[in-house]
Amino acid sequence: MKKISYPAILFALLIFPILVPGQNGSSELLPITLNGKDGYIDKSGRVVIKPQFELAYEFTDGMARIWTRLKSAGSARVGDKAGFIDPTGKVVVETKFRMACGFSEGLACVGTDKGIGFIDKTGRFAIEPRFDAARDFSGGLAPIEIDKKWGYINRDGQYLIVPQFDNAFEFSEGLARVQIAEKAAFINKAGQIVIGPSVRFAGDFHEGLASVLIGDSEKTAKWGYVDKTGEIVISPKFDAAHDFSEGLASITINQKDGYVDKSGQIVIAPEFDMALRFSEGLAAVIIKDVVNGKTGFIDRDGKMVIAPRFDFADPFENGLSHVQIGDRQGYINKKGEYVWKPTQ
């Protein structure tokens, strides 16, 4: 099971605002680590697939990425060869790939010596490896990179949008974020630019709005929100701004995080050292002391309902949150009770 550090999350939030996890999708089975091996439990905390893998990720689209060997990377656990298991724990795609994405829309990108391609759930190549980089399928299209330019292919591997962008991301709510030189823009599935390029950075569309960084210099640029016509609906006034979820979005003002609604009104005052997205009515927030920070959960009124005691906590999915204390990882329910006490 992967370990996540908050510095990495902070960087991602500031540069590429977090989206609702595309590769993490909900599952009835949850990865755990026990005595250095990864396996899976169900929502009650019962071990369903015994810990046996060197590294295991969440199930997406009915399949989970696993590694049976690790390569040296300091103290981090990094997989050497990737494969996939089904919900019974059976290895259905041999661990032989240099890298692998989670399954999305029935396909997963994998890395070989020939490049990156896409396999189906039998492990057969549906799209032969020939790309330099790739991301998940979304809405029938997947971003791919070749010769330092990004475009989009369909499930047959045909170019629907020829490689022309400096970066490209998955479609969300019918639009995809692309990078053109130093500016971000949004395209439709025909490859037509419908917004921009006029902003420095942008997040993906969620609940009809996307965060955008506007300004010519790093010192004066601020984050706001645009709708799908490109109209600014929340003026750029934040030091950071993230995706809307359940009607609220976390924003940063003077190094403190709070939440705004879709009118741009601050509904939870910026008082946290980091605030993640709302999910199932709760949001993980970090409060730092003189030594380090701890994570707890607030409700939509900003009330702390699960006391800050974790080093890391994921948004709730299906009533559970993955939490981390030191190198140990576990799961809690919405009462803050352990379903699986942290192990490693």
C-alpha positions in Angstrom: 0.0 0.0 0.0 1.4 3.3 -1.0 2.7 5.8 1.6 1.9 9.5 1.0 3.6 12.5 2.4 2.0 15.9 2.9 4.8 17.9 1.2 4.0 16.0 -2.0 0.3 16.7 -1.6 1.0 20.4 -1.0 3.0 20.6 -4.2 0.3 18.9 -6.2 -2.4 21.2 -4.7 -0.5 24.4 -5.5 0.6 23.4 -9.0 -2.1 21.1 -10.3 -5.2 21.4 -8.0 -6.4 18.0 -6.8 -9.2 16.3 -8.7 -11.5 13.8 -7.4 -9.2 10.8 -7.6 -9.3 9.3 -11.1 -7.2 6.3 -10.4 -8.3 5.6 -6.8 -12.0 4.9 -7.5 -14.2 3.4 -4.7 -14.0 -0.3 -4.0 -15.4 -2.8 -1.6 -11.8 -4.1 -1.0 -9.2 -1.9 0.6 -5.4 -2.3 0.6 -3.5 -2.9 3.9 0.1 -3.6 4.9 0.9 -6.2 7.5 4.4 -7.4 8.3 5.7 -5.7 5.2 3.3 -7.4 2.8 0.2 -5.9 1.2 -3.2 -7.5 1.0 -6.9 -6.4 1.2 -9.7 -6.2 3.7 -13.4 -5.6 3.3 -15.3 -2.7 4.8 -15.7 -4.5 8.1 -11.9 -5.0 8.5 -12.0 -8.7 7.6 -8.9 -9.9 5.6 -10.2 -11.0 2.2 -6.9 -11.3 0.3 -4.1 -12.3 2.6 -1.0 -10.0 2.6 1.4 -11.4 0.1 2.3 -8.6 -2.4 5.3 -6.3 -2.1 3.1 -3.4 -3.1 -0.6 -3.1 -3.8 -2.9 -0.3 -4.9 -6.7 0.3 -4.8 -9.1 -1.5 -7.0 -10.3 0.5 -10.0 -12.7 -0.8 -12.6 -12.6 -4.3 -10.9 -8.8 -4.7 -11.0 -5.9 -3.7 -8.7 -2.3 -3.0 -9.5 0.3 -5.1 -7.6 4.0 -5.6 -7.6 5.7 -8.8 -6.6 9.2 -7.3 -6.5 10.6 -4.1 -5.2 13.6 -2.1 -6.5 15.9 0.0 -4.3 14.7 3.6 -3.8 16.0 4.6 -0.4 13.4 4.1 2.3 10.5 4.2 -0.2 8.7 1.1 -1.4 8.9 1.3 -5.2 7.6 -1.5 -7.5 9.9 -3.0 -10.1 7.4 -4.9 -12.2 3.6 -4.3 -12.2 0.7 -6.6 -12.8 -3.0 -6.9 -11.9 -5.2 -9.0 -9.6 -9.0 -9.5 -9.6 -11.2 -9.3 -6.5 -10.4 -12.9 -5.6 -6.7 -12.1 -5.3 -5.9 -14.1 -8.5 -3.1 -12.6 -10.6 -4.8 -12.2 -13.9 -2.2 -10.0 -15.6 1.4 -11.2 -15.0 3.7 -8.8 -13.2 5.9 -7.8 -16.1 5.4 -4.1 -16.8 7.7 -1.3 -16.0 4.8 0.9 -15.0 1.0 0.7 -14.9 -2.0 3.0 -14.5 -5.2 1.8 -12.9 -7.9 0.4 -15.1 -10.3 3.0 -16.5 -13.1 2.3 -19.0 -11.8 -1.3 -19.3 -8.2 -0.4 -20.3 -5.0 0.4 -18.4 -1.8 2.0 -19.7 1.3 0.0 -19.1 5.0 0.6 -19.8 7.3 -1.7 -21.8 10.7 -1.4 -23.4 8.9 -0.4 -26.6 7.0 2.4 -24.9 3.6 2.8 -23.3 0.4 1.1 -24.5 -3.0 0.0 -23.2 -4.0 -3.5 -22.1 -7.5 -5.0 -21.5 -8.4 -7.0 -18.5 -6.9 -10.2 -19.9 -3.5 -8.6 -20.2 -3.8 -8.5 -24.0 -2.6 -5.3 -25.7 -5.7 -3.4 -27.0 -3.4 -0.6 -28.1 0.2 -1.5 -28.9 3.0 0.3 -26.9 4.3 3.2 -28.9 3.8 6.3 -26.7 6.2 8.1 -24.5 3.6 8.8 -21.8 -0.1 8.3 -21.2 -3.0 8.9 -18.8 -6.3 7.3 -18.1 -9.2 7.0 -20.4 -12.1 9.3 -19.6 -15.1 9.8 -21.8 -13.7 7.5 -24.4 -10.4 9.4 -24.9 -7.0 9.1 -23.3 -4.2 11.7 -23.3 -0.9 10.4 -24.8 2.5 12.0 -25.4 4.8 11.3 -28.4 7.8 13.4 -29.4 7.2 15.8 -26.5 3.7 16.7 -27.7 0.4 15.6 -26.2 -2.8 14.6 -28.0 -5.7 12.2 -27.5 -6.6 8.7 -28.8 -9.8 6.6 -28.8 -10.1 3.0 -27.6 -8.9 1.8 -30.9 -5.7 3.7 -30.6 -6.6 6.2 -33.3 -5.7 9.8 -32.9 -8.8 11.9 -32.4 -6.8 14.9 -31.4 -3.3 14.9 -32.9 -0.4 15.6 -30.6 0.1 19.3 -30.4 -0.1 20.4 -26.8 2.8 20.8 -24.2 0.7 18.8 -21.7 -2.8 17.3 -21.6 -5.0 15.8 -19.0 -8.2 13.7 -18.7 -11.6 15.0 -19.8 -13.8 16.1 -16.9 -17.4 17.2 -17.5 -16.8 17.3 -21.3 -13.7 19.5 -21.2 -10.0 18.7 -20.9 -7.2 20.9 -19.5 -4.2 21.4 -21.8 -1.0 23.4 -21.6 0.1 25.6 -24.5 3.5 27.0 -23.8 3.2 28.9 -20.5 -0.6 29.1 -20.5 -3.5 26.7 -19.7 -6.5 26.2 -21.9 -9.6 23.9 -22.2 -10.6 21.9 -25.2 -13.7 19.9 -26.2 -13.7 16.4 -27.6 -13.3 17.8 -31.1 -10.0 19.3 -30.0 -11.3 22.8 -30.3 -10.1 25.4 -27.8 -13.1 26.7 -25.9 -11.4 28.5 -23.1 -8.1 30.3 -23.2 -5.2 30.0 -23.4 -5.3 33.0 -21.0 -4.4 31.7 -17.6 -1.1 30.4 -16.0 -2.5 27.2 -14.5 -5.9 25.6 -14.1 -7.6 22.8 -12.4 -10.2 20.4 -14.0 -13.9 21.1 -14.1 -15.9 19.9 -11.1 -19.5 20.8 -10.4 -19.4 23.2 -13.4 -16.4 25.3 -12.2 -12.6 25.1 -12.6 -9.9 26.9 -10.6 -7.6 29.2 -12.6 -4.4 31.1 -11.8 -4.6 34.6 -13.3 -1.8 37.1 -13.4 1.4 37.9 -15.3 3.9 37.4 -12.4 4.2 34.8 -9.7 4.1 37.5 -7.0 0.8 39.0 -8.1 -1.1 36.1 -9.7 -4.2 34.9 -7.8 -6.6 32.0 -8.1 -10.2 32.2 -9.0 -12.9 30.2 -10.8 -14.4 30.1 -14.3 -17.4 28.4 -15.7 -17.5 26.4 -18.9 -17.9 29.5 -21.1 -14.6 30.8 -19.6 -16.4 33.6 -17.7 -14.8 34.4 -14.3 -17.5 33.6 -11.7 -15.3 33.9 -8.6 -12.8 36.7 -8.9 -9.1 35.8 -8.6 -8.3 36.6 -5.0 -6.9 33.4 -3.4 -3.3 32.3 -3.0 -4.5 28.8 -4.0 -7.8 27.2 -5.0 -8.9 23.6 -5.4 -11.7 21.6 -7.0 -15.3 22.0 -5.8 -16.8 18.9 -4.1 -20.2 18.8 -2.5 -20.7 22.5 -3.2 -17.5 23.7 -1.4 -13.9 24.2 -2.4 -10.8 24.7 -0.3 -8.9 27.9 -0.8 -5.8 29.5 0.7 -5.4 33.1 2.0 -2.2 34.2 3.8 -1.0 30.6 4.2 -4.2 29.4 5.8 -6.9 27.2 4.3 -10.7 27.5 4.4 -13.7 26.9 2.2 -15.8 28.9 -0.2 -19.2 28.2 -1.8 -20.0 28.6 -5.5 -20.8 32.3 -5.0 -17.2 32.8 -3.8 -18.4 33.5 -0.2 -16.1 32.2 2.5 -18.3 29.7 4.5 -15.5 28.2 6.7 -12.8 30.7 7.7 -9.2 30.1 6.6 -7.7 28.7 9.8 -6.2 25.4 8.8 -2.7 24.6 7.6 -4.2 22.5 4.9 -7.7 21.6 3.9 -8.7 18.8 1.5 -12.0 18.2 -0.4 -15.3 17.4 1.2 -16.5 13.9 0.8 -19.5 12.3 2.4 -20.0 15.5 4.5 -16.6 15.6 6.0 -13.2 17.1 5.1 -9.7 16.3 6.3 -7.8 19.3 7.6 -4.3 19.8 9.1 -3.5 21.8 12.2 0.1 22.3 12.9 1.8 22.7 16.3 5.3 23.9 17.0 6.7 20.4 15.9 4.4 19.1 13.2 0.9 18.8 11.9 -1.9 16.4 12.7 -5.0 15.7 10.6 -8.6 15.5 11.7 -12.0 16.0 10.1 -14.5 18.8 10.1 -18.1 18.9 9.1 -19.7 21.5 6.7 -20.1 24.0 9.6 -16.4 23.9 10.2 -16.8 21.9 13.4 -14.0 19.4 14.3 -15.8 16.1 14.5 -12.8 13.8 14.4 -9.9 15.1 16.5 -6.6 15.8 14.8 -4.4 12.8 15.6 -3.3 11.4 12.2 -0.2 12.2 10.1 -2.3 11.7 7.0 -5.9 11.0 6.1 -7.7 10.5 2.8 -11.2 11.7 2.0 -13.9 9.3 3.1 -15.2 6.8 0.5 -18.0 4.4 1.3 -17.9 5.4 4.9 -14.2 4.8 5.5 -11.0 6.9 5.4 -7.4 5.6 5.0 -5.2 7.1 7.7 -1.5 7.1 8.5 0.4 7.4 11.7 4.1 7.3 11.2 4.8 4.4 8.8 1.7 2.6 9.9 -1.6 2.8 7.9 -5.1 1.9 8.7 -8.8 2.8 8.2 -11.4 4.7 10.3 -15.1 5.1 10.1 -17.0 8.4 10.4 -17.0 8.2 14.1 -13.2 8.1 14.1 -13.1 4.5 15.2 -10.6 2.1 13.7 -11.9 -0.5 11.3 -8.3 -1.6 10.8 -5.7 -0.4 13.3 -2.6 1.1 11.7 -0.1 -1.6 10.6 3.0 -1.8 8.5 
